[in-house]
């Protein structure tokens, strides 16, 4: 039975490069997949592209391809990635430039386009926004981006046309891993049980080191060896969709039934109906079997017909966040931090700062769980350091700036001994969703050759 080996090269936009290099050099792989696009990432990338039409792709794209292109050519490894973000075409032009600079030849690059439907949003203004419960029309003036979650179709087309490197924009995470399986094995895209298995494999690999122990590691409970050198996962996939999940022996971490189970339910709303553009996977039928050290066989996922609509991730300008922090030390650290909180509350009221939402945290005491859990067994007299964080959500940048300024003013206005004050202001691009008919979306693949 034919088998191919695919590996994760990244689990998020800013992930490390060393584990990717390790799987390329030591993993005997055919494909490496860089999953680098979160929900808000592409909206921010769209804003960058507006400032500079040549940008809008992942900020680490150049760094990564400088490192991996020579290995790709030497070992004949194909690359698939969504690092194109808001500008896949600009991304492959930059990769071509890197290849030419390094004397690398005989590469075919492909950019998958069609996910960006921002210019067509007017026809969808009457659709309800999933998260807000109002028509899209209500936030029309705040919209900055609209990207459809594409499936594997464009990537498969690129591979059929001989592409060595395929760059997409917004694409469903499992799809970029499943596309080489569909291409290599000639899977029928209407065979939804096979597609369900492909979605399972993609989901196991898409978060990089998480399935190799990164999210599993808890000191004294789940100890993971050499976590500093944790590796990225490899899937050895058979034509029937069975997958052996493993890692290189040169990397740290662990691949086990427990790490695989943890990753399988990560970010899954309904394990019986995991909806993707290529199909709807049922993860409740999956079987995991230990096959030796760092080897787990994953089988049994099933699937259902692909949805008739596609999800659109819409970015909109939501608000501004003003933030300030300051530290206090010594036996009165906690009481000083609480006094500082009281002062800021009264100053915000006195100066009339307009906040839509305001939050006070003492880091290490109540910043994660609030007073309900964080202070159950808390003794303020034993706390030798306390850092107060104040954050406010405002409608304008000017109001957000004032919050940080008030925290900084504690330096000389008391309480005594405050230090290490910081302040920042940031614009928040939030994400919401609509669903559009599948037939409205037109996928195009553009090629460059070196």
Number of C-alpha atoms within 10 A of each C-alpha: 5 9 18 18 20 31 30 28 35 26 22 17 19 13 18 17 16 18 24 26 20 18 25 25 16 14 21 17 20 19 23 25 26 27 27 27 26 15 15 18 21 28 27 20 21 24 18 17 18 13 10 10 13 15 23 27 30 24 15 15 19 15 11 19 18 15 14 17 20 15 15 22 15 9 13 14 19 20 23 25 27 29 28 29 34 33 28 27 26 20 28 27 18 18 22 21 15 17 19 12 10 12 10 15 12 10 18 19 25 30 28 27 22 18 24 21 16 16 9 10 16 11 8 14 16 13 16 17 19 13 10 12 9 13 16 23 17 13 15 13 10 13 20 18 26 27 25 26 21 29 23 22 18 25 31 22 17 25 21 12 13 13 22 21 27 29 31 30 30 30 25 23 27 23 29 29 32 25 24 26 25 21 18 15 16 10 18 11 16 13 14 21 21 26 29 27 26 32 32 29 30 25 24 29 32 28 26 29 29 26 31 32 28 20 14 22 18 11 8 7 8 10 14 20 14 12 17 11 14 23 33 35 31 29 27 20 22 16 17 15 25 21 24 23 30 26 28 20 14 13 21 21 28 29 27 24 21 15 20 24 15 16 22 21 14 15 10 14 10 13 16 16 16 19 23 22 23 28 28 22 29 23 24 14 13 15 14 18 13 15 14 11 12 19 19 23 21 24 20 19 25 24 27 20 18 18 15 12 14 23 20 23 23 26 27 22 18 16 17 23 24 26 25 23 23 23 21 23 17 14 14 16 23 25 16 24 24 18 14 21 19 12 17 19 16 11 15 16 11 9 10 10 17 19 20 11 10 17 12 20 22 22 15 14 21 16 15 12 12 13 13 8 12 14 13 8 7 13 10 15 12 12 17 13 18 25 24 25 23 23 22 24 25 23 16 15 16 14 20 26 22 21 29 24 16 21 25 20 12 19 16 10 13 13 16 13 15 24 15 11 18 15 20 15 21 14 17 16 21 17 20 17 20 21 18 16 11 15 9 10 15 11 12 13 18 15 17 16 14 14
